[in-house]
Amino acid sequence: MNPILKQKIIDVCNTNDNPKLLMEAAQWWIMTHQLDHFEKAIKIKQMIEDMHQP
């Protein structure tokens, strides 16, 4: 594994340094869109990108 990628995963994984932002993400993910934790990242990325389309 690329050492830069490995370090990024370690740095980001399960980081909860902004609980308010985490709760906002949870609200969007679970309550607003009724998604579960098995959703594919590509689907979430596309949803977010589509939000900013005119």
Secondary structure, DSSP 8 states (H G I E B T S, - for coil): --HHHHHHHHHHTT--S-HHHHHHHHIIIIIIT---TT--HHHHHHHHHHHT--
